[in-house]
């Protein structure tokens, strides 16, 4: 247990020729690792193991290009930054490299310009560090020791041969090709097995492989000039990348090295989301039909926190022993390929409710996660800070080619332009009408471009100089937020836009992280009660529109209103602070209660009949947003006093106690009966979140005219579909509209 909690260095061995003459022992072994404190797993002081000794790199002449090369050697896709002056603390031992100057494309830092190994005029006060993009290179299967030689296979593709197949997405069948320095090369199919195909299909984003009609490909290959780079592959079938399989490379005359054979061909079976058929569009809008496992909180398809259904309640998986083998079983079970990354430490946000599984150990051959070995959880074993998540390989669909964003200050923001076909068949870029454009539509654009979550969906973009595109080609766009591309959203058949100028076209701001608000349902259940409050104590509440309409006809200040009161504790369990959409300049001062409202509508509180009809006016004021309290080790950042910044920090919660004004529903006009109490946070999607499905909370209520019983309070997606259907025969709603 002690070992598990200590920082783990990332070490990668790379076999490279040294500048000095080769000895009989072969090439010098270089290793790299990230060290220092405080740091995350993908950043730190860069350390090099050379000639049997660990040392550092000096920050003189250091650049982002150097960081790119080093991050790739550490198994990450690229660098996002670098640090100087021993930001992660001073290293020890030798300073191996100084005045390093890479172009960014080198395979190793050893081939970049420098003063030479061990030649430095620096001290450890100048140790350089790198910050790598939090995404692993394909083929780098784990963050411990990995040996990489010159013949590392990084890129693999399926090249379709049928004319019709080249135009269809996704490509499910074709010749397997690997990238080398001269371009793309083939693999000899002598001894090729279904296990090899299984690995290739997993890399391409497909859960299964199927048999291929070899006769056609045999004829085809005889007419082609093939270049065989690999003549033998021996996968076990559980590998997540071809590079992890035993491979034998051809070093001699590669064109003659596949006697009697032909290039390896693979055919894959796509998951339900990617199946080519007439009902594909409908399927794309449907969640994957998998009743006991799901992914939550991810920005893209095929990534997220892993949640499993046990009994009738959804829960998470503890990250102890969580690895790529287990993650791949989940990915394939959900209709994707093998796992690209197995993430620990709640890197896709924290879950809610129970933790159902711990120490999951799959062999990689299982058809379902439930067939793997695992331990049942006990309360002291795990916390939600250890929730397991993953990223799966998904089929390439080319969606990012049909939309672009331009004119923003960074690649994460801009005016949205879509590619459309004119009547004469030519392709042109056009704008989208900003009317009705919102967060859900922006979510689809950000996902389509691989830019994470939507921060804002903008209806005006006059402040961004875009390209010379001025024509509106799409209007009335309406998305649910789950679509893979804008083409799957509803929109007008012909453009109908009141404000057709380019300045009123749609724009987006995307972000790699997002907040996620969730209400503490058990607290609502514990704190609900009825109060008959005298009217003379409710002038302030009436002014802020916190009472039902009939209060206006009451005989003020005599009489009372009957209030259903409860505490509301709203947690931010996401990966970014929840900030109001409106800037401080537009916050509204409420003198009555002495604070600023930063959002027009932050929550809806409603009492509804079993058929969904609203029977009591919900409280809709935003109040002020602040950190009432936080998890251990998290500092408060927001408070309303003195016109302070408003928001909810990650790991903190905003508490409105039951005894605060307007923290109620006015039920003065409600007759005795059975009802549903519903609370919806951020109901109009004004502020972006990583998961909107957990924004609604529902409870059963029984009211006899004098007392109220509240039971079965839960977040909207906490139970199975069957359990939800039994919930007073009403599944709940998210929009507060009277039906």
N, C-alpha and C positions, 0 to 999 in steps of 0.2 A: 504493500500500500504506500509505503514511504517512497519507493522508487517511482511509482506511478505519478506522484505529485511533483516530482522534481522536473526542472526544465530539460528537455531533450534536444540535443544539438542535431542539426541536419548535416549528415556527412555523405558525400558522394565521391567515389573513387573514379578518377578518369585516367586512362592509360594513354599517355601522350609521349611523343619523342621529345627528348630534352635537347637543348642547344649543344650539349657536350656529346662527344662520340659515344655510341652505344657500347655497353659492356655486355658480357656474356649473359648477365641476368635479365636483359631485356630493358624495356623503357622504364623511366622513372615514374613512380606512382604519385600522382597528385590527388589530394583530397581537399574538399572545401566544407566549411561549416559556418553556421551563424551563431554568434555568442553574444554575451553582454546582458545588461539589465537596465531598466525594464524594457521588455520587447515582446512582440507577438511572434508566432511561429514562422512568419514569412518576412521577418526583418531582423537586423542585428549587425554587430561588428563582423566584417568578413575575415575569416581566418583560413590560411592555406597550410596544408601539410606537405612539406617538401624535404627530401633527404632525411626523413625520419624525425622531423621536428615541426611542431605547429608554430606559425607566425602570422603577422598581420600585413596589411597593405597600407601604404601612406596615402594621404588625401591630396598630395600635390598633383595638379593636372587631372584630378579625378573628374569624371563626367558621367552623364546618364548613359552614354554608350558603353562605358566600362561596366556600369551596373547591369545593363542588359545582358552582356556576355556572362557575368558572374551569376546572375539569377538563373540563366539557362543552365549553367553548370550545376546549380543547386536544385535543378529539376522544376523550376517555375517558368511560366511562358515568357515573362518579360519583367522589367523593372518599372516601378512607378516613381522612384526617387532614390536619392543617396544622401548620406550624411558625412559630415567632416568633424574634425576636432574631437574625436573619441566620444561622440554622443552617447554611445552605448557602454561607456567605460573604457579604460585603458587596457589593452591586451598585454601579454607577456611574451617573452622569447624574442625571436628574430623579427625584423621588419623585412619580409621577403621581397616585396616589390615596391618601387617608387617611380613617380612620373609615368604611370601607366597611361597609354593612349590607344584606345580601341576605336574602331569605326562603328562597332555594334553588331557586325555580322560574323565576327570570328567564332570558330568552334570552341576556342579555349583562350583564356587570358594569357596563356604562355606564348601565344603567337602574336600578341599585341606588342607595340613598341614599349620599351621600358628601359631602365638603367641596367637591367640584368638582375638575376637572382642574387639576393643578399646584399646588393649595392644600394645603400640608402643614406641620406643625410637627415633623416627624420627621427623624432622621438615618438613614444606611444601616445603622446598628447595629440598626435595627428592621425590616429587610426581612422580608416574609412569604414563606413557602414553602407548597407544597401537595404532598400525596401522593395520587395518583390510583389508583383501582382499575385493576388491570392488564388491562383489557378495552376494546377500541376501540368507539366508537359505530358503529352501522351507517351506511354512507355516507361515513365518514371513511376513505378507502381507503389512506392512507399517512401516515407520520409526518413528512413534509416539508411544503412550503407547500401549503395547501388554502384555496381561496376559498369562502366561505359567504355566500349572500345570504338574504334573508328568506324566499324560496320553497324553502328546502332541504327535500327530502323525506326524512324519517327513518323513518317507520313505513309499512309496506306490508302488506296482508293479502289473502288470498283468501276472499271471502265465499261460502259454498256456498248454492245455491238449491234443489236437490232436498231434499225433506224427509229422505230416508234419509241423504243425505250430511252433514247437519248433526249427526247422531248418531255418525258414524264418525270414528275417528282413524287416521291423520292426514287432514286435509282436502287432497285432491289437485286439486280442480277448483272454480272459482268465478269470481265477478266480482272483478277487480283493483281494490282501493281504497287510496287514500292518505290519511293523516291530515292535516287542517289545523285551524285554530283553531276552526272551526264543527263539527267532527266528522269523519266519513269522506266522501270524495268519489270520484267515478269518473274514469276516463281514457277519452277518446274513442278508439274503435278504428279510425278512419279512418287508413289507412297502417300499421296494426299489423302487425308481422312476427314470424316464428318466433324471430328473434334476441331480440326484446323478451321473448317468452314464456320463452326459455331463461334470461334474466337473472332474471326473476321466480321461476321454478321453483328456480333456484339459491339465491335468498334464502330460499325456503320449506323448503330442505333436500332438494330432489330433484335427481337428476343430469340428467334429460332432460324434454323437453316432448313433447306429442303434439297432434294436431289436435282441434278442438272442434266439436261439432254446434251450429252457430250458430243454426239455426232455432228451437230451443226458447228460447234466450236472447233472440232478437229479440222473440218474443211476450211473454216475461216483461218485458223492458225497456220495452215500449210501455205496460205497465200501471203502471210505476213512475215516480215523479218523480225524475229523475236530476240530480245536481249535478256537472258536469264541471269539475274543477279543472285538468286537463292536457288539451290538445287535440292534442299531438304528441309522440311518443317515437321516438328514433332510436338504439337500442342497436346496438353492434357484435356483441354476443353474448358478449364476454369480460369484461364488467364484473361486479363482485361485488355491486353494489347499483344499484338503479334511479336513485339520486341521481347516480351517476357517468355516466349516459347524458345526451345532449343532450335537454332537456325544454323544451316551450313551454307556458307557463301562460296560463290565461284570466283576464283582469282585468275584462272587462265582464260582460254578462249570461250567466253560466256555464251556465244551463239550456238556452240556445238555441245553444250553441257547438259542436254536433256534428252538422251538417246531414247527414241521410241515414245517420248512423252510430248506434252503440249503445255501451254500456259494454264495454270490453275484457274478454274472458274468457280464462282460461288453464287448461289441463289438464296436469298433470304426471305423470311416471312415477316411482313411488317406487323406491328401492333395495331390494335383497333383504331387508334387515332390517325394512323397513316395509311389505312387500307384504301387502295384505289377501287372505287366503285361508284355507282350512281348515287348512293346515299352518303358519300364521303362528307359532303358539307354538313349534313345533319350529325354525323358521327363526330366531326371535329368540334361541334359545339357541346357534345355530351361528355361528362366526365368518364374516365375509364371505368368500365364495369368490373370493379374489384371490391367486394363488399367488406373485406377484413383488413385492408391496408390502404394508406393514402399518403400523399406528400402535402405539406402545408408550409406556407410562408415563403416559397421560392418565387423569384421574379420570372423565371423561364419555365417552360414545360420540361419535366424530367429532372427537376431539382426541388429540394425542400427538406423540411424536418419530417422524419419518418414517424407515422402514427399508425397504431394497430387497434383493431376492435376486439375487445375481450368482454364476453357477456353482451351487454348492450351499451357499453361505455368506451369511447375512444381514449387512448392514452399514448404515451411516448415510449421510446426505447433508451435505456441508459447507454452511454458511449463506452463503457468498459469492454475491451477487446473488440470494439467495432472496427471492421476493416473492409477492404475492397471486395473480398470474397462474399461476405454477408451483404454488402451494399449491392453487389451485382445480382444476387438472388432477388432482392427487392425490385431492382430496375427491370429485370426481365419479367418478373411477375406482373408488373404494371404495364407491360407492353413496350418498354424501351429496350435499349441495348445493355451492354455491360456498364459498370460504374466507372466514371471518370475520376471521382473523388469520394472518399468516405470521410465525412467531416465530423469532428467531435466538438464538445464545449458549446453546444447550442449556437452554432455559427449561423443557423437559419432562424434564429429567434427561439425563445423558450415556449414550451407547450403548457397546457393546463391540465388539471385533473390528475389521474393516476399515471404512474410509470409502470407499464405492464411487463417489460422484459429487461433482463440484465445479462451481461456476458454472453451475448449471442455469438455462436460459433458455427458458421456454415462451411461446408466443404467446397461449395460452389456448384455442385451438381443438383441441388435441391430444386424442386419446382415451386416451392413456396417457402417463405420465411418460417412458417409454422412447422416445417419439417426439420428445421435446424435445431441444434442443441441450444438451450438457454436456461437461465435461472429465473425463477419468480422473484419479484422485487420485495424488499422490506424497506420500511420507511427510512431507516438509518443508512441504507446502501447508497442511495442516489438522490440528487436534487435536479430540478429542471435546468440548472446551469450546465448539466451534463447530457442534455438531450442530443441524440445522434441524428445526423442529417446526411444528405448525399447529393451528388450531381451525376446524372446518367448521360451516356452517349445517346443522342437523339438523331434521327435521320436528317440529312441536309435537305432543306426544302427551297432554298433560294429566296425566301421571303424578303430578305433585307435588300434585294435588288429593285424592289418595286416601290420603295418609299425612301425618302431622305429628309434630313432636317438641316437647314442652312441659316446663316446670319447671326447665330448666337455667339456668346463669348467663349464657349467651349463646345466640344463635340456632343455634349450632353443636352444641349438646348438649341432651339431654333424654330423657324417657320417650317411647317410640314408640307412637303411636296410629294405627290404621287405620280407614278408612271401610268399613262393611259394610252389606249390605242385609238387613233383618229379613224374616221370612216374610210380613209384611203389606205389604212393599214400601217401608217407610220407611228412610231412611238414618240410621245412628248411628255414633258413634266408639267403638272398643273397644281393649283392650290386647292385647299379645302375651305369651304365656308365656315366661319367661326361660330355661327349661330348654333346654340345647343351643344357645342363642343365642351367636354368636361373631363374629369379625372378618368372615367372608365375608358374613354376613347384614347386618352393619352397613354394609359396603361398598355393598350394594344400596340401603339406605335413604339413605345420604349422596349417592349418585349420583342417586337419584330426586328428591331435594330440591335438587339442584344445589349441594350444600355441599362438594364435593371428595371427599377420601379419608376412610376410616374410621380414626380413631385407636384407638377401643375399641368392642367390643360388650359391653354390660354385662348381667349376668343378674339384678342387683338394682338397684332405683332408689328405695329407701325415703328417701334423702336429698334427693330432688327432689320438691317439692310440685307435683303436676300438676293437671289440671282435675278436675272431679267425676266423670270417667270411672273406673269401678272394675271393669267386667266384662271377663274374658278372652274374646276372640273368635277367637283364632288360637293354635295350638300346634304343636310339632314342625316349626317352620320350618327348612328346610335349603336353602341356596343354594350355587351354585358360585362366586358372586361376580361373574359376568359378566352377570347378568340386568339388564334395564332397570327393573323394578319388582318389589316383593315378590310381586305376584300371579303372577309367572312362576316363583316358587320352589315347591318341594314343601312341603306341610304336611298335618297331620292332617285327615281329612274332618270329624270331630267333635272338639271341643276335649277334650284329655286332658292335664291339667296337675296334677302332684302338689302344687305350691305355688301355689294359685290366688289368693292375696292380691295386691292391687295392688302391694305393695312388692316382689314378686318378678317384676314385669313387665320386659320387655326395654327397654334404653336404648342410646343411641349417643352417642359424641363424635366429631364430624367435624373435619376440618382441611383447609385449602387446599393444604398440602404434605405429603409423606410421604417416608420414607427408602426406599432401595432397595439391598439388600445383594447382593453378587455375589462369588463365589470366583474367585481367580486360577487358572484351569485349567492354563496352561502351567507354573506353579510346582509344582503337584502332580506333573505328569509329570516335571519335572526333578529332583525331590527324593525320589522314592519308592525305598525299599530295604528289605531284610529284616535284622532284628537278632535274634539269639538272646540274650535277656536273662536272667541268673541270677535265680532266684526270690528270693534274699536281698536283691535290689535292688528288689523289687516289692511289698513290704508296704504301702507307702503307696498305690500304684495299686490294689491289691486292696481296700483300705479304701474307696476312692472308686469301686468297681465298674467299673474300667477293663479287666478281664480277662474272658475267656469263662467260662461256668459250670464247665467241667471243671477250671479252676484250683483250685477249692475242694477237689478230691480229690487234688491233687498232693502229693508228699512234701516239704513245706516244711521247711527252706529249701533243699533239694537239687533239682537239676534246673534247667530253664529254660522260658521261654515264647517262642514264635516270634512276633515282632511285625512287622507291615507298617507302616512309618513314612513320613511325608511331612509337608512343611510346609503350613500352611493360612493363606493371606493373604486376608482378607475385607474388601472395599472397600465403602464407602457412596457410591454414585454418584447418590443421590437428591437431594431438595431439602429434607430435614429430618433432624436427627440421629436415629440409631437409639438409643432408650432402652429399657432393660428395662421390662416391664410392671409388675413388682412393685416396690413402694416399698422404701426402704432398711430399714425396720423388719422386712421379711420375708426379707431376704437371709440365706443360710445360711453360717455360718463353717466352713471346712474347715481344722482345725488342722494336718492332715498336710502340706498344701501351702501353708498360710499365706495364704489369701485367701478372699474372700466369693464365693459363687455367686449371681448376680443373676437367673438364669433356670433353671428346672428342666431344660429341654431347649433348647439353642441349636443344636446340630448333630447329625445322624445320620451316622455313618461305617459303611458296609456293604460287604461283599463278597458278591456274588450270582452264582448260576449263570445261564446264558443264558436260562432260562425265568422268572427273577425270584425264585427261592427264595433266601432268605438263608442263607449257609453259614458266615458268621463274625459273631460278636457285634460290633455297632457300638458305638463310643464315644459316650455320650450326655450326658456332663456338660457343664454350661454354661460352666464356668471363669469368669473375670472378663472383662468387656468394656472395652477401652481403646484409645486412639489410639497405636499403635506408631509410626506415621509418617504424614506428610501430603503432599499435593501442594504445590508451590511456592506460597507466599503464604497457605497455610492454617495456622492455629495449632491445636495440640493442646488439647483441652478436658477429656478424660477420662483418668484413670489410677486403677489399683486400689489403689495403695499407701496406707496410712494411712486405710483406709475411705473412699477417695475416690469421687467420682461415677463411675458406669460408663456406657459408651455408645460409639458410634462417630460422630465428627463427619463431616458432609458433606465429601468430598474427602480423607478419611483412611482408614486401614485398620488392622485388628487382626491382628497376625501371631503365629501359634503355630508356632515352629520345630519341625522334625522331632525335635529332641533333647529336647523338653520332655515330662515325664511325661504319659501318657494321650493324647498326640498320635499315636495308632496304632490299628490293628485287630489283635486277637489272632487269628492264623491257625494256632495250634498244631494244631488238629484238621482243617485243610483238606487235602484230597488234591490231588495235581497235576492241572492241567486249565486250561481257559479260563474266565475269570470277568469280571465287571463290577464295578469299584470305583465306588461312588456316594457322594457327599457331598451332604447336603441341609441348607441353613441355614434356621433358623426354621421347622422342619417342621410345627409345629402352628398356624402363623399367629398365634402369641401376640402378636406386635408387627406393627402395620400397615406395609405397604410399598406403593409405587405399582405394583410389578410382582412377582408371585410366580413367574412362569414362568421367571425366570432364577435361581431359588434352588437348583436341582439341577445338579450336575456329574457327568459320567460318563466313565469311561475303560475301554478294553479292557485286560484283564490276562491274561498267560500265565505260569503257575506250573509249574515242572518238579520241585518238591520241594526245590530248592536255591537257585534264583534266580527273580526275577520280572521280567517285561518289562511296562511300562505304556506304552500309546500311545493316540493319538486322544482325548486328554482334551479335553472341551468342555462348555460350558454347555448346559443342556437345550434351549434354543430357538435355538441358534446356527446350526443346519443346516436344510436343506430337509427336508420330510417324507420324500422319497425317500431322502435320505442317512441319515435317522434309522432308516428301516425296515431299511436294510442293516447297522445297527449291531448285529451279533451276533444279528439277528432279535429283539431285545428293546428296546422303546422306553424303558425306565426307568420308575421309579415314584417317587412323592413321599411315601409314607407309612410306610416302614420295617416294614411288617407282613409276616409270613411268609405266603406265598400257599399 
